[in-house]
Amino acid sequence: MTREVTKKIIYQIPEGLSVENSVLIAKIANRSNSRVTIECKGNVYTAHSILKLLSMDIGGDDLVMISACGKDAEETVSNICTLLVENVPRYIHSDSGQASLV
């Protein structure tokens, strides 16, 4: 039996989600064995679709919650976090208990 993990992280994206980051997030999600979602403004979107990510219309200072559920959820969220930390330096909260960057 495969153990499924749920991992969540919250980000503030001051400039919104760029097309380039949307493409990279979708690639990470599609390579994983987890269901990956992004929640913003009370709506939940699949992170597996570039068009869905772009349709989120994330504006300045919007908070997003990135979640993954599956056998590689931790690795998937970590990879997306690495991408966002490198490109969007306003990391708010993680359920991992590690220190946050603001």
C-alpha positions in Angstrom: 0.0 0.0 0.0 1.3 3.4 -1.0 1.4 6.0 1.8 -0.2 9.3 0.7 1.1 12.5 2.2 -0.6 15.9 2.2 1.7 18.9 2.2 0.7 22.6 2.2 2.5 25.9 2.0 1.3 29.5 1.8 3.0 32.2 -0.3 2.4 35.9 -1.0 3.1 36.7 -4.6 3.6 40.5 -4.8 3.9 40.7 -8.6 1.4 37.9 -9.4 2.1 34.6 -11.0 4.1 35.0 -14.2 3.6 32.9 -17.3 7.1 31.5 -16.9 6.4 30.4 -13.3 3.0 29.0 -14.3 4.7 26.8 -17.0 7.3 25.6 -14.5 4.7 24.8 -11.8 2.6 22.8 -14.2 5.7 20.9 -15.3 6.5 20.0 -11.7 2.9 19.0 -11.0 2.7 16.9 -14.1 5.9 15.0 -13.3 4.7 14.1 -9.8 2.6 11.3 -8.6 0.5 13.6 -6.5 -2.6 15.7 -7.1 -1.4 19.3 -6.8 -3.7 22.3 -6.3 -3.3 26.0 -5.7 -5.9 28.0 -3.8 -6.4 31.7 -4.1 -9.2 34.0 -3.2 -11.3 31.0 -2.0 -11.0 29.2 -5.3 -9.0 25.9 -5.8 -7.3 25.3 -9.1 -5.4 22.3 -10.4 -1.7 23.1 -10.7 -1.4 20.6 -13.6 -2.8 23.0 -16.1 -1.0 26.1 -17.3 -4.3 27.6 -18.4 -5.9 27.1 -15.0 -2.9 28.6 -13.3 -3.0 31.7 -15.6 -6.8 32.0 -15.1 -6.3 32.5 -11.4 -5.5 36.1 -12.0 -3.2 36.4 -9.0 -2.6 40.0 -8.2 -0.1 41.8 -6.1 0.1 40.6 -2.5 -2.4 37.8 -3.0 -1.9 34.8 -0.8 -1.9 31.4 -2.4 -1.9 27.9 -0.7 -0.1 25.2 -2.6 -1.1 21.7 -1.7 -0.2 18.2 -2.9 -1.6 14.9 -1.9 0.1 11.7 -3.0 3.1 9.5 -2.5 5.6 12.3 -3.5 3.7 15.3 -2.1 6.5 16.5 0.1 9.0 16.4 -2.8 6.5 18.1 -5.2 5.7 20.9 -2.8 9.3 21.3 -2.0 10.2 21.6 -5.7 7.5 24.2 -6.3 8.7 26.1 -3.2 12.2 26.1 -4.5 11.0 27.6 -7.7 8.9 30.3 -6.0 11.6 31.2 -3.4 14.1 31.7 -6.1 11.7 33.8 -8.1 9.2 35.2 -5.6 11.0 35.9 -2.2 8.0 36.3 0.1 7.5 32.9 1.6 4.9 33.1 4.4 4.2 29.8 6.1 4.8 26.1 5.7 3.3 23.2 7.6 6.7 21.7 7.9 7.6 23.7 11.0 10.6 25.3 9.3 11.3 29.0 9.6 9.5 31.3 7.2 11.0 34.0 5.0 9.2 37.3 4.8 
